[in-house]
Amino acid sequence: MANGRRPALGAAIFFIAAFGFGLYFTFAAVQGDYGLFQRAEILAQSEALEAQLAALNADVARMENLTHRLSDDYLDLDLLDQQARDMLGMLRSDEIVIR
């Protein structure tokens, strides 16, 4: 009769081990190297890098435009004058400097 009243020790160990594995895998799925938190962090970093890439592409386009405007094929005299005065630190006689 004593065996009929107490639950089987093997079944209790099985359920405790299954519960422990379940907790471990749940924790790993949320906070592990490939978990949900890591995924959210990677997505946020990806968006920041895409914004940085867009800003760099805009800078490259602006520099290509300036380079084209100073090329042999197309010469913007106003831009050339501005660049030369900026590099040499010179002013025209009709300009006023405000600091």
TACOR-V872574 format. One record per helix or strand of 2 or more residues. SS is the DSSP state (2 for helix, 1 for strand). FROM is the first residue (numbers start at 1). LEN is the number of residues. If there is no record, write none. Layout:
{{SS	FROM	LEN} {SS	FROM	LEN}}
This chain:
{{2	2	4} {2	9	23} {2	36	34} {2	77	12}}
